[in-house]
Amino acid sequence: MKPLRIATAQFEHYNNDKLRNRESLRQLAEQAKQQNAQVVAFHECCLSGYAFVRSLSFTELQAVAEPVPDGESTQWLIQLARELDLTLLAGLFERDEAGKVYNTYVCVDASGLVARYRKLHPFIHPELTPGDEYTTFTIHGWKCGMLICYDNNILENARATRLLGADVLFMPHVTMGTPSTRPGAGFFAANWNDRETDPTSLRHEFDGLKGRAWLMKWLPARAYDNALYAVFSNAIGMDDDQLKNGCSMILDPFGDIIAECRHLGNEVITTTCVPEKLTQAGGYRYQQARRPELYRDIFNQPHTPEQKVVWLPSDSSKK
């Protein structure tokens, strides 16, 4: 494999304003092209917006969702990939022929749809249908996989995707600054509208336990344990009445951050992934040393997954 130039982006999406979101995505893709990127990853449901759907009826949710790949948003993304000669990854709500709605992430290039992944553990709306399979695909000779937001918190998903051959894991999110029983968690108290006059307060919170410090508890481990490149993409700014802090970044198979968005606003960063690290990293040796006969039956024990909607409560004071 040859080195691969991957970019990850963050931007403030506008809920149910697909045209405005496309414009932000286009601007960042063009910037990534100027950075000599070959691949650009955007966040979960970036084309449609995210948290606003929690207040919609199922009929209204279906109206927001689109077919994939024949829907307008996916076709627009394919056309942009052709114009810029880039591989693009982005999220949206998908509606299938039976009317089911999924939280979906797509990869496209000049040839059309490369891959589609449906979130395995969706929430935000009770009528979202969970996906039922992992997805792997190839970009410029590199085997890749996708897991959307909460899917990445279940470590078996990351390991399964790696065992299916993925050397790069795309991890689109809309996360951080949410209620949790975890010490230090909760809504961001700083005001997003003060980001130019008081960036210090925002950065202090964004980097603390409500934000980046929580991310650092687990994200490097996904890359390190599985000896893969982790491409984390996240929203920044207001998502409905929830403030998000970006921190889009790329980690190498050693679990080290090799590129990260640090601007308090829309940004894209690009780095080079080299194949040598995939086998140099400790996680590669650990995977070769596995003894699945010891735990195969443990993993196969009967289990009923807890599948419930997680509602994000209103916090309009943070606008």
C-alpha positions as CSV (number, residue, x, y, z in Angstrom):
1,M,0.0,0.0,0.0
2,K,1.1,3.5,-0.7
3,P,0.8,6.3,1.9
4,L,-2.7,7.8,2.1
5,R,-3.6,11.4,2.8
6,I,-6.7,11.5,5.0
7,A,-8.5,14.6,6.2
8,T,-11.0,14.9,9.0
9,A,-13.3,17.9,9.4
10,Q,-15.6,19.6,11.9
11,F,-18.3,22.1,11.2
12,E,-21.4,23.6,12.8
13,H,-24.3,22.0,11.0
14,Y,-27.7,23.6,10.7
15,N,-30.6,21.3,11.6
16,N,-32.8,20.4,8.7
17,D,-31.0,22.9,6.5
18,K,-29.4,20.5,4.0
19,L,-28.4,23.3,1.5
20,R,-26.5,25.2,4.1
21,N,-24.8,22.1,5.4
22,R,-23.8,21.2,1.8
23,E,-22.1,24.6,1.4
24,S,-20.1,24.1,4.6
25,L,-19.1,20.6,3.5
26,R,-18.1,21.8,0.1
27,Q,-15.9,24.6,1.5
28,L,-14.1,22.2,3.8
29,A,-13.7,19.6,1.1
30,E,-12.1,22.3,-1.2
31,Q,-9.7,23.2,1.6
32,A,-8.8,19.6,2.1
33,K,-8.1,19.3,-1.6
34,Q,-5.7,22.2,-1.2
35,Q,-4.0,20.2,1.6
36,N,-3.5,17.4,-0.9
37,A,-6.0,15.1,0.9
38,Q,-7.3,12.1,-1.0
39,V,-10.0,11.3,1.5
40,V,-12.2,13.6,3.7
41,A,-14.3,12.4,6.6
42,F,-17.2,14.4,8.0
43,H,-19.4,13.8,11.1
44,E,-22.5,11.9,11.9
45,C,-25.7,13.2,10.2
46,C,-23.8,16.2,9.0
47,L,-25.9,16.6,5.9
48,S,-29.2,16.7,7.8
49,G,-28.4,17.8,11.3
50,Y,-28.9,15.5,14.3
51,A,-30.5,16.3,17.7
52,F,-33.5,18.2,16.3
53,V,-35.1,14.9,15.2
54,R,-35.8,13.9,18.8
55,S,-38.9,16.1,18.7
56,L,-40.2,14.9,15.3
57,S,-43.0,12.4,14.7
58,F,-42.0,9.3,12.7
59,T,-43.7,10.8,9.6
60,E,-41.6,14.0,10.0
61,L,-38.5,11.9,10.5
62,Q,-39.2,10.0,7.3
63,A,-39.5,13.3,5.5
64,V,-36.0,14.3,6.6
65,A,-34.6,10.9,5.6
66,E,-33.6,10.1,2.0
67,P,-32.9,7.0,-0.1
68,V,-29.3,5.9,-0.4
69,P,-27.7,6.1,-3.0
70,D,-30.4,7.6,-5.2
71,G,-31.4,10.4,-2.8
72,E,-30.5,14.0,-3.5
73,S,-27.9,14.3,-0.8
74,T,-25.9,11.2,-1.7
75,Q,-26.1,12.1,-5.4
76,W,-24.9,15.7,-4.6
77,L,-22.0,14.1,-2.5
78,I,-21.0,11.9,-5.5
79,Q,-21.0,14.9,-7.8
80,L,-18.7,16.8,-5.4
81,A,-16.4,13.8,-5.2
82,R,-16.2,13.9,-9.0
83,E,-15.5,17.6,-9.2
84,L,-12.7,17.5,-6.6
85,D,-11.4,14.0,-7.3
86,L,-11.8,13.1,-3.7
87,T,-13.2,10.2,-1.6
88,L,-15.8,11.7,0.7
89,L,-17.5,10.3,3.8
90,A,-20.6,11.9,5.4
91,G,-23.7,11.1,7.5
92,L,-27.4,11.4,7.0
93,F,-30.7,9.8,7.9
94,E,-31.6,7.1,5.4
95,R,-35.1,5.9,4.4
96,D,-35.4,2.5,2.7
97,E,-38.1,1.3,0.4
98,A,-40.1,-0.1,3.3
99,G,-40.1,3.3,5.0
100,K,-37.6,2.3,7.8
101,V,-35.2,5.0,8.8
102,Y,-31.5,4.5,9.7
103,N,-28.7,6.7,10.9
104,T,-26.4,6.1,8.0
105,Y,-22.8,6.9,7.0
106,V,-21.7,6.7,3.3
107,C,-18.4,6.7,1.4
108,V,-18.5,7.9,-2.2
109,D,-16.0,8.7,-4.9
110,A,-16.1,9.6,-8.5
111,S,-17.5,6.2,-9.4
112,G,-20.5,6.5,-7.1
113,L,-21.3,4.9,-3.8
114,V,-18.4,2.9,-2.3
115,A,-19.9,1.8,1.0
116,R,-22.9,2.4,3.3
117,Y,-23.1,1.7,7.0
118,R,-26.1,1.8,9.3
119,K,-25.6,2.6,12.9
120,L,-25.8,-0.5,15.0
121,H,-26.8,1.3,18.3
122,P,-29.0,4.3,17.3
123,F,-30.8,6.5,19.6
124,I,-32.1,10.1,19.6
125,H,-35.5,8.8,18.1
126,P,-37.4,5.7,19.1
127,E,-38.3,4.8,15.5
128,L,-34.7,4.5,14.2
129,T,-34.0,1.0,13.0
130,P,-30.6,-0.5,14.1
131,G,-28.2,-1.7,11.4
132,D,-27.3,-5.4,11.5
133,E,-23.9,-5.7,9.9
134,Y,-20.3,-4.4,9.9
135,T,-19.0,-2.7,6.8
136,T,-15.6,-2.9,5.2
137,F,-14.4,-1.4,1.9
138,T,-11.3,-0.3,0.1
139,I,-9.9,3.2,-0.5
140,H,-6.8,3.5,-2.6
141,G,-5.7,0.0,-1.6
142,W,-6.4,0.5,2.2
143,K,-9.0,-1.6,3.9
144,C,-11.4,0.6,5.9
145,G,-14.3,0.3,8.2
146,M,-17.0,2.6,9.8
147,L,-18.6,2.8,13.2
148,I,-21.0,5.6,14.1
149,C,-20.7,7.4,17.5
150,Y,-22.1,5.1,20.2
151,D,-21.0,2.0,18.2
152,N,-17.4,2.9,19.0
153,N,-18.1,2.8,22.8
154,I,-18.8,-1.0,22.5
155,L,-15.2,-2.3,22.1
156,E,-16.3,-5.5,20.4
157,N,-17.5,-3.5,17.4
158,A,-14.0,-2.0,16.9
159,R,-12.3,-5.3,17.3
160,A,-14.7,-7.0,15.0
161,T,-14.2,-4.4,12.3
162,R,-10.4,-4.8,12.7
163,L,-10.6,-8.6,12.4
164,L,-12.6,-8.1,9.2
165,G,-9.4,-6.5,7.9
166,A,-9.9,-2.7,8.5
167,D,-6.6,-0.7,8.7
168,V,-8.5,2.6,9.0
169,L,-11.6,3.1,11.1
170,F,-13.8,6.1,10.4
171,M,-15.6,7.2,13.5
172,P,-18.1,10.0,12.8
173,H,-19.7,11.5,16.0
174,V,-22.0,14.1,17.4
175,T,-20.8,13.9,21.0
176,M,-19.4,15.5,24.2
177,G,-21.1,18.0,26.4
178,T,-24.0,15.7,27.3
179,P,-25.5,14.5,30.6
180,S,-23.9,11.4,32.1
181,T,-23.3,9.7,35.4
182,R,-19.6,10.0,34.7
183,P,-17.8,12.4,37.1
184,G,-17.2,15.7,35.5
185,A,-19.7,15.2,32.7
186,G,-22.6,17.4,31.7
187,F,-23.6,20.3,29.5
188,F,-21.0,22.9,28.6
189,A,-21.6,26.1,30.6
190,A,-19.6,28.5,28.4
191,N,-21.5,30.5,25.8
192,W,-20.8,29.6,22.1
193,N,-21.6,33.1,21.1
194,D,-18.7,34.3,23.1
195,R,-16.1,32.3,21.2
196,E,-14.4,35.4,19.7
197,T,-14.5,37.6,22.8
198,D,-13.9,34.8,25.4
199,P,-12.3,31.8,23.7
200,T,-10.4,31.0,26.9
201,S,-13.6,29.9,28.8
202,L,-14.8,27.8,25.9
203,R,-11.4,26.1,25.4
204,H,-11.1,25.4,29.1
205,E,-14.4,23.5,29.1
206,F,-14.0,21.9,25.7
207,D,-10.7,20.4,26.8
208,G,-11.9,19.3,30.2
209,L,-13.9,16.2,31.4
210,K,-17.0,17.3,29.6
211,G,-15.1,17.2,26.4
212,R,-11.6,16.2,25.1
213,A,-10.4,14.8,28.4
214,W,-13.3,12.2,28.3
215,L,-12.4,11.4,24.7
216,M,-8.8,10.7,25.7
217,K,-10.1,8.0,28.2
218,W,-11.0,5.7,25.3
219,L,-10.3,6.9,21.8
220,P,-6.5,6.3,21.8
221,A,-7.2,2.8,23.2
222,R,-9.4,1.9,20.1
223,A,-6.5,2.8,17.8
224,Y,-3.8,1.2,20.0
225,D,-5.5,-2.0,20.9
226,N,-6.5,-2.7,17.3
227,A,-3.4,-1.3,15.6
228,L,-5.3,0.9,13.2
229,Y,-5.7,4.5,12.1
230,A,-8.7,6.1,13.9
231,V,-10.4,8.9,12.0
232,F,-12.6,10.8,14.5
233,S,-14.9,13.4,13.1
234,N,-17.3,15.5,15.3
235,A,-19.6,18.4,15.1
236,I,-18.7,21.8,16.6
237,G,-21.1,24.6,17.7
238,M,-24.8,24.3,18.3
239,D,-26.7,21.1,17.5
240,D,-30.3,22.2,18.2
241,D,-29.9,23.3,21.9
242,Q,-26.8,21.1,22.5
243,L,-23.2,22.6,22.3
244,K,-20.6,20.4,20.7
245,N,-16.8,20.9,20.8
246,G,-15.3,19.4,17.7
247,C,-11.9,18.0,18.4
248,S,-11.9,16.1,15.2
249,M,-8.6,14.2,15.0
250,I,-6.7,11.3,13.5
251,L,-4.8,8.8,15.6
252,D,-2.2,6.4,14.4
253,P,-1.9,2.7,15.3
254,F,0.3,3.6,18.3
255,G,-2.7,5.6,19.7
256,D,-0.9,8.9,19.1
257,I,-2.7,12.0,17.8
258,I,-1.1,12.9,14.5
259,A,-3.5,15.7,13.5
260,E,-6.3,17.5,15.3
261,C,-8.7,20.4,14.7
262,R,-8.2,23.0,17.4
263,H,-10.1,26.0,15.9
264,L,-13.3,27.2,17.6
265,G,-15.2,26.8,14.4
266,N,-15.2,25.1,11.1
267,E,-11.9,23.4,10.2
268,V,-10.3,20.6,8.3
269,I,-6.9,19.0,8.9
270,T,-5.0,16.5,6.8
271,T,-2.2,14.0,7.6
272,T,-0.4,11.1,6.0
273,C,-1.1,7.5,7.0
274,V,1.8,5.1,6.3
275,P,1.3,1.3,6.1
276,E,4.5,0.6,8.1
277,K,2.9,1.6,11.4
278,L,0.1,-1.0,11.0
279,T,2.6,-3.8,11.7
280,Q,5.1,-1.8,13.9
281,A,2.4,-1.0,16.5
282,G,2.1,-3.2,19.6
283,G,-1.5,-3.9,18.9
284,Y,-0.5,-5.9,15.7
285,R,1.6,-8.3,17.8
286,Y,-1.2,-8.6,20.4
287,Q,-3.7,-9.6,17.8
288,Q,-1.3,-12.3,16.5
289,A,-1.0,-13.6,20.0
290,R,-4.8,-14.0,20.6
291,R,-6.1,-17.4,21.8
292,P,-9.8,-17.3,20.8
293,E,-10.4,-20.9,22.0
294,L,-10.1,-19.5,25.6
295,Y,-13.0,-17.0,25.2
296,R,-15.0,-18.1,22.2
297,D,-17.7,-19.7,24.4
298,I,-17.7,-16.8,26.8
299,F,-18.5,-14.4,24.0
300,N,-21.2,-16.7,22.7
301,Q,-23.1,-16.9,26.0
302,P,-26.8,-15.8,25.6
303,H,-27.3,-12.1,25.9
304,T,-30.2,-9.8,25.4
305,P,-28.9,-6.4,24.4
306,E,-30.4,-3.3,26.1
307,Q,-31.7,-1.3,23.2
308,K,-33.3,1.9,24.4
309,V,-33.7,5.5,23.2
310,V,-31.4,7.9,25.0
311,W,-33.1,11.3,25.0
312,L,-30.9,14.4,25.2
313,P,-32.7,16.9,27.5
314,S,-33.2,20.5,26.6
315,D,-30.5,23.0,27.6
316,S,-31.5,26.1,25.8
317,S,-29.5,28.3,28.1
318,K,-26.3,27.3,26.4
319,K,-27.2,28.9,23.0
